[in-house]
Amino acid sequence: MVVTMAIGGFFGLWILRRLSWVGDLVALALPAAFLGLSVVLLGLLVTRQAWLLDGAVLGLLVSAVLGIGLPRLPESTGRPTRSVLLAAVNLRFDSARPKAGATSALALHADVLVVSELTERTDRLLSQAYPYRAVNEEVLRTTNYTQGVYSKVPLEDTSEPAGLGGQALRVRVVGPEPFVLFAVHLPRPTLNYQGNYGMTSFAEHRTETERLDAMARGEVGPVVIAGDLNMSDRTRGYDILDEGRIDALRTGWAASTYVGGFEWELLMLRIDHIFIPGDWCTRGGHTVGLDGSDHHGVSAEIGPCSDAVSAGSTDRRDGG
């Protein structure tokens, strides 16, 4: 019975990940469902209810556990060579401690730093530490925040990809191994979307994720996607971007990145990401706290694999 329900739970999750945006919404609630189902199952076991009812609850509990855990399990790759240390941070445009946030970002010592919710003040602080930067100056002056890329290696061909409702930059990083970087801050999906800036519907968020995926696959050469994607690793959007690519933060157990309060931390939201080509390797992927921000920063060393054969290079070469 246990095995049968566990298998049922796995296929229940498989179906959930292929539903419309409603499936994404249910997936976001899995941590809360896990807590509730655990209490229910304990009560059923204590009161010795019928095994069929116990098994049904157990199957749902397995779906919740797999839904939360599978996208965070470590994925082994080989050792990167000609690598750069890339980090992505959200510095919160309305932070009460902008200087402390910028200092936290600089403490990552990244070769390439992707910044979401960049303000004029944090731009000045970061520009002093990096010789190269890519920022839309007009947007930075006219809005509360924008997207920025800071680098120790040259940046070329900066542009803003069209068709994304959030803020995004496309830039060529001329590092030890040149690559195209999509530095992206997608709007936050919400049920209460009413045209507010920085927010969108769940359906439109998935559509924008598909656009981003298509843009990246249309490039020639290696492509890296990084930033605050406002996309949980339990949703279909994550599957879309992860297909054919490597989630650079899964060198160990991938931790949550959104820390906007206790109730949000209960939902275990990992929404800041670094995706690298399927034939690249990564090490040292981790999260780090940022002063004055409601996000943790993410960082990883990325580059082509030092071995001709690696876990990432055998079956994931089509990810751009």
PAGU-323028 format. One record per residue (C-alpha): y, z, x; chain. Coordinates in steps of 0.001 Angstrom, whole numbers. Layout:
N
+---------+---------+---------+------+
|      py |      pz |      px | pase |
+---------+---------+---------+------+
|       Y |       Z |       X |    A |
...
+---------+---------+---------+------+
% end
This chain:
320
+---------+---------+---------+------+
|      py |      pz |      px | pase |
+---------+---------+---------+------+
|       0 |       0 |       0 |    A |
|    2389 |     914 |    2801 |    A |
|    1713 |   -2327 |    4675 |    A |
|    2071 |   -4399 |    1522 |    A |
|    5381 |   -2829 |     616 |    A |
|    6650 |   -3173 |    4189 |    A |
|    5883 |   -6895 |    4107 |    A |
|    7546 |   -7110 |     708 |    A |
|   10603 |   -5392 |    2120 |    A |
|   10822 |   -7902 |    4974 |    A |
|   10700 |  -10887 |    2622 |    A |
|   13166 |   -9172 |     312 |    A |
|   15592 |   -9043 |    3214 |    A |
|   14873 |  -12692 |    4073 |    A |
|   15805 |  -13703 |     535 |    A |
|   18906 |  -11497 |     561 |    A |
|   20264 |  -13198 |    3690 |    A |
|   20051 |  -16588 |    1971 |    A |
|   21849 |  -15725 |   -1238 |    A |
|   25481 |  -16499 |   -1957 |    A |
|   28325 |  -14155 |   -1051 |    A |
|   26747 |  -11628 |   -3417 |    A |
|   23975 |  -11244 |    -852 |    A |
|   26600 |  -10502 |    1811 |    A |
|   28110 |   -7817 |    -390 |    A |
|   24723 |   -6191 |    -964 |    A |
|   23971 |   -6380 |    2767 |    A |
|   27183 |   -4494 |    3562 |    A |
|   25985 |   -1632 |    1358 |    A |
|   22587 |   -1274 |    3067 |    A |
|   23466 |    1920 |    5022 |    A |
|   24540 |    3616 |    1796 |    A |
|   21399 |    2294 |     103 |    A |
|   19302 |    3713 |    2930 |    A |
|   20706 |    7202 |    2392 |    A |
|   20220 |    7027 |   -1370 |    A |
|   16712 |    5578 |   -1186 |    A |
|   15651 |    8205 |    1351 |    A |
|   16615 |   10959 |   -1084 |    A |
|   14839 |    9201 |   -3958 |    A |
|   11672 |    8656 |   -1936 |    A |
|   11611 |   12278 |    -823 |    A |
|   11933 |   13371 |   -4437 |    A |
|    9107 |   11081 |   -5536 |    A |
|    6808 |   12345 |   -2816 |    A |
|    7540 |   15987 |   -3651 |    A |
|    6902 |   15422 |   -7361 |    A |
|    3845 |   13251 |   -6623 |    A |
|    4861 |   10272 |   -8705 |    A |
|    2675 |    7202 |   -9150 |    A |
|    1980 |    5395 |   -5892 |    A |
|    3349 |    2134 |   -7298 |    A |
|    6781 |    3677 |   -7814 |    A |
|    6648 |    5281 |   -4363 |    A |
|    5693 |    1937 |   -2858 |    A |
|    8514 |      74 |   -4610 |    A |
|   11109 |    2500 |   -3264 |    A |
|    9475 |    2350 |     161 |    A |
|    9717 |   -1443 |     133 |    A |
|   13447 |   -1261 |    -618 |    A |
|   13855 |    1347 |    2119 |    A |
|   12123 |    -970 |    4601 |    A |
|   14495 |   -3782 |    3630 |    A |
|   17459 |   -1507 |    4346 |    A |
|   16065 |    -396 |    7711 |    A |
|   15293 |   -3955 |    8812 |    A |
|   18619 |   -5250 |    7542 |    A |
|   20507 |   -2679 |    9590 |    A |
|   18324 |   -2661 |   12691 |    A |
|   17159 |   -6221 |   13367 |    A |
|   20611 |   -7702 |   14229 |    A |
|   21186 |   -4851 |   16696 |    A |
|   17951 |   -4831 |   18652 |    A |
|   18270 |   -5833 |   22335 |    A |
|   17663 |   -9492 |   23192 |    A |
|   16597 |  -10054 |   26758 |    A |
|   18245 |  -12795 |   28801 |    A |
|   18219 |  -13588 |   32467 |    A |
|   20973 |  -12644 |   34888 |    A |
|   24232 |  -14621 |   34605 |    A |
|   25688 |  -16437 |   37578 |    A |
|   29196 |  -17872 |   38134 |    A |
|   30073 |  -15304 |   35503 |    A |
|   33233 |  -13825 |   34024 |    A |
|   33743 |  -10489 |   32341 |    A |
|   34995 |  -11260 |   28836 |    A |
|   36338 |   -8657 |   26423 |    A |
|   37695 |   -8812 |   22870 |    A |
|   39920 |   -6116 |   21362 |    A |
|   41847 |   -5521 |   18151 |    A |
|   44952 |   -3496 |   19067 |    A |
|   46109 |   -2895 |   15475 |    A |
|   49591 |   -4303 |   14896 |    A |
|   50816 |   -1101 |   13216 |    A |
|   49406 |    1254 |   15839 |    A |
|   51424 |    4407 |   16471 |    A |
|   50400 |    4210 |   20147 |    A |
|   50745 |     548 |   21206 |    A |
|   51178 |    1358 |   24886 |    A |
|   48041 |    3501 |   24900 |    A |
|   46131 |     716 |   23167 |    A |
|   47219 |   -1843 |   25753 |    A |
|   46286 |     582 |   28519 |    A |
|   42817 |     985 |   26976 |    A |
|   42427 |   -2798 |   26913 |    A |
|   43511 |   -3143 |   30526 |    A |
|   41025 |    -451 |   31534 |    A |
|   38232 |   -2878 |   30631 |    A |
|   39231 |   -4921 |   33736 |    A |
|   38226 |   -8101 |   31937 |    A |
|   38596 |  -11476 |   33613 |    A |
|   39343 |  -12931 |   30166 |    A |
|   40756 |  -10725 |   27409 |    A |
|   40888 |  -11813 |   23756 |    A |
|   43411 |   -9813 |   21722 |    A |
|   43619 |   -9658 |   17931 |    A |
|   46702 |   -8241 |   16170 |    A |
|   48844 |   -8862 |   19222 |    A |
|   52492 |   -7765 |   18894 |    A |
|   55495 |   -8607 |   21035 |    A |
|   55336 |   -5185 |   22670 |    A |
|   51652 |   -5361 |   23577 |    A |
|   52172 |   -8940 |   24741 |    A |
|   54798 |   -7765 |   27246 |    A |
|   52504 |   -5028 |   28528 |    A |
|   49477 |   -7290 |   28916 |    A |
|   51450 |  -10170 |   30443 |    A |
|   52387 |   -7943 |   33363 |    A |
|   48720 |   -7558 |   34303 |    A |
|   47442 |  -11124 |   33818 |    A |
|   48740 |  -14278 |   35501 |    A |
|   47642 |  -16562 |   32648 |    A |
|   48157 |  -16202 |   28916 |    A |
|   47744 |  -18293 |   25768 |    A |
|   49834 |  -17193 |   22771 |    A |
|   51558 |  -19014 |   19930 |    A |
|   55116 |  -17947 |   20696 |    A |
|   56544 |  -18975 |   17329 |    A |
|   53948 |  -17077 |   15333 |    A |
|   54395 |  -14052 |   17570 |    A |
|   58137 |  -14007 |   16853 |    A |
|   57948 |  -14634 |   13118 |    A |
|   54953 |  -12547 |   11986 |    A |
|   53796 |   -8995 |   12528 |    A |
|   50946 |  -10038 |   14806 |    A |
|   49008 |  -12960 |   16212 |    A |
|   46117 |  -13897 |   18494 |    A |
|   46314 |  -13947 |   22299 |    A |
|   44198 |  -14713 |   25353 |    A |
|   44938 |  -13233 |   28793 |    A |
|   43107 |  -14356 |   31884 |    A |
|   42736 |  -13963 |   35631 |    A |
|   41570 |  -17584 |   35818 |    A |
|   43547 |  -20641 |   34647 |    A |
|   43752 |  -21574 |   30950 |    A |
|   44214 |  -25156 |   29753 |    A |
|   44468 |  -27235 |   26587 |    A |
|   45503 |  -24426 |   24244 |    A |
|   45574 |  -25339 |   20555 |    A |
|   45230 |  -23723 |   17133 |    A |
|   42146 |  -24854 |   15206 |    A |
|   43026 |  -26055 |   11708 |    A |
|   41201 |  -24906 |    8607 |    A |
|   40775 |  -21230 |    9452 |    A |
|   42600 |  -18811 |    7182 |    A |
|   43014 |  -16213 |    9903 |    A |
|   44450 |  -16589 |   13390 |    A |
|   42673 |  -18555 |   16083 |    A |
|   43184 |  -20139 |   19464 |    A |
|   41105 |  -22768 |   21186 |    A |
|   41579 |  -22755 |   24933 |    A |
|   39701 |  -24098 |   27941 |    A |
|   38935 |  -21391 |   30483 |    A |
|   38797 |  -22861 |   33995 |    A |
|   36653 |  -20130 |   35521 |    A |
|   33715 |  -20283 |   37933 |    A |
|   31920 |  -22118 |   35109 |    A |
|   34500 |  -23755 |   32792 |    A |
|   34038 |  -23264 |   29050 |    A |
|   35904 |  -23649 |   25788 |    A |
|   36871 |  -20351 |   24174 |    A |
|   37495 |  -19910 |   20462 |    A |
|   39479 |  -16659 |   20211 |    A |
|   39364 |  -15872 |   16512 |    A |
|   40561 |  -13262 |   14038 |    A |
|   39169 |  -14181 |   10627 |    A |
|   40695 |  -12598 |    7509 |    A |
|   38927 |   -9610 |    5972 |    A |
|   36752 |  -10411 |    2940 |    A |
|   37386 |   -8220 |     -81 |    A |
|   36653 |   -8118 |   -3802 |    A |
|   40322 |   -7381 |   -4517 |    A |
|   41639 |  -10510 |   -2831 |    A |
|   44861 |  -11659 |   -4513 |    A |
|   46296 |  -13944 |   -1886 |    A |
|   47243 |  -11107 |     470 |    A |
|   47845 |  -12140 |    4072 |    A |
|   44942 |  -11234 |    6336 |    A |
|   42483 |  -11018 |    3431 |    A |
|   40211 |  -13472 |    1681 |    A |
|   37306 |  -13656 |    -742 |    A |
|   33708 |  -13260 |     384 |    A |
|   32964 |  -16866 |    -573 |    A |
|   35922 |  -18251 |    1390 |    A |
|   35076 |  -16074 |    4400 |    A |
|   31636 |  -17650 |    4576 |    A |
|   33218 |  -21112 |    4257 |    A |
|   35572 |  -20362 |    7151 |    A |
|   32645 |  -19135 |    9240 |    A |
|   30917 |  -22456 |    8602 |    A |
|   34093 |  -24311 |    9659 |    A |
|   34276 |  -22292 |   12858 |    A |
|   30628 |  -23044 |   13583 |    A |
|   31175 |  -26778 |   13010 |    A |
|   34239 |  -26822 |   15293 |    A |
|   32331 |  -25106 |   18086 |    A |
|   29358 |  -27461 |   17762 |    A |
|   31704 |  -30422 |   17924 |    A |
|   32855 |  -29513 |   21428 |    A |
|   31459 |  -31006 |   24610 |    A |
|   30166 |  -28436 |   27094 |    A |
|   29754 |  -24670 |   26849 |    A |
|   31553 |  -22846 |   24020 |    A |
|   32201 |  -19120 |   23599 |    A |
|   33326 |  -17530 |   20320 |    A |
|   34947 |  -14097 |   20535 |    A |
|   37172 |  -11802 |   18528 |    A |
|   37487 |   -9755 |   15375 |    A |
|   35557 |  -11965 |   12985 |    A |
|   35564 |   -9405 |   10140 |    A |
|   31922 |  -10396 |    9755 |    A |
|   29130 |   -7838 |    9583 |    A |
|   25977 |   -8598 |   11539 |    A |
|   24082 |   -8143 |    8259 |    A |
|   25652 |  -11162 |    6552 |    A |
|   24754 |  -14829 |    6418 |    A |
|   27886 |  -15682 |    8405 |    A |
|   26440 |  -13820 |   11381 |    A |
|   23219 |  -15820 |   11078 |    A |
|   25226 |  -19047 |   11056 |    A |
|   27081 |  -18242 |   14288 |    A |
|   24050 |  -16671 |   15970 |    A |
|   21806 |  -19686 |   15380 |    A |
|   21379 |  -21502 |   18681 |    A |
|   23660 |  -19009 |   20412 |    A |
|   23275 |  -15598 |   22026 |    A |
|   24965 |  -12445 |   20799 |    A |
|   26282 |  -11166 |   24139 |    A |
|   26468 |   -7550 |   22956 |    A |
|   22736 |   -7223 |   22423 |    A |
|   21860 |   -6433 |   26021 |    A |
|   21143 |   -2980 |   24598 |    A |
|   21347 |   -1473 |   21119 |    A |
|   24462 |   -3077 |   19609 |    A |
|   26777 |    -402 |   18219 |    A |
|   29206 |    -544 |   15293 |    A |
|   32762 |   -1598 |   16105 |    A |
|   34841 |    -692 |   13049 |    A |
|   35930 |    2949 |   13032 |    A |
|   38549 |    2921 |   10284 |    A |
|   37579 |    6306 |    8855 |    A |
|   34479 |    8324 |    8003 |    A |
|   33648 |    6372 |    4850 |    A |
|   33792 |    3089 |    6798 |    A |
|   31743 |    4451 |    9678 |    A |
|   28984 |    5285 |    7194 |    A |
|   28727 |    1551 |    6479 |    A |
|   27969 |     838 |   10169 |    A |
|   30131 |   -2258 |   10439 |    A |
|   29760 |   -4391 |   13565 |    A |
|   32458 |   -6997 |   13020 |    A |
|   33766 |   -7730 |   16552 |    A |
|   31617 |  -10253 |   18377 |    A |
|   31033 |  -12374 |   21475 |    A |
|   28761 |  -15399 |   21013 |    A |
|   27787 |  -17458 |   24065 |    A |
|   25822 |  -20724 |   24493 |    A |
|   22080 |  -20514 |   23960 |    A |
|   21333 |  -21509 |   27560 |    A |
|   23670 |  -18879 |   29054 |    A |
|   22850 |  -15313 |   30027 |    A |
|   24636 |  -11998 |   29650 |    A |
|   24502 |   -8433 |   30856 |    A |
|   26419 |   -5223 |   30350 |    A |
|   27321 |   -5856 |   26717 |    A |
|   28905 |   -2733 |   25259 |    A |
|   31621 |   -1294 |   23030 |    A |
|   34506 |     918 |   24132 |    A |
|   37044 |    3043 |   22284 |    A |
|   40656 |    1862 |   22047 |    A |
|   43528 |    4315 |   21664 |    A |
|   45486 |    3749 |   18482 |    A |
|   43065 |    1188 |   17050 |    A |
|   40585 |    1297 |   14193 |    A |
|   38236 |    -948 |   16193 |    A |
|   36134 |    -493 |   19287 |    A |
|   36568 |   -3194 |   21899 |    A |
|   33600 |   -5319 |   22997 |    A |
|   32858 |   -6522 |   26514 |    A |
|   30131 |   -8439 |   28350 |    A |
|   29548 |  -10332 |   31574 |    A |
|   28661 |  -13906 |   30652 |    A |
|   27752 |  -17112 |   32460 |    A |
|   25023 |  -19673 |   33128 |    A |
|   21615 |  -18179 |   33835 |    A |
|   20762 |  -17607 |   37464 |    A |
|   17147 |  -18657 |   36802 |    A |
|   16085 |  -22092 |   35691 |    A |
|   13990 |  -20452 |   32992 |    A |
|   15314 |  -17580 |   30889 |    A |
|   14846 |  -16122 |   27449 |    A |
|   17977 |  -17848 |   26247 |    A |
|   17431 |  -21247 |   27839 |    A |
|   14000 |  -22064 |   26408 |    A |
|   14711 |  -22442 |   22721 |    A |
|   18410 |  -21966 |   21956 |    A |
|   20111 |  -24892 |   23682 |    A |
|   21701 |  -26429 |   20582 |    A |
|   24330 |  -23779 |   19900 |    A |
|   27375 |  -25312 |   21571 |    A |
+---------+---------+---------+------+
% end
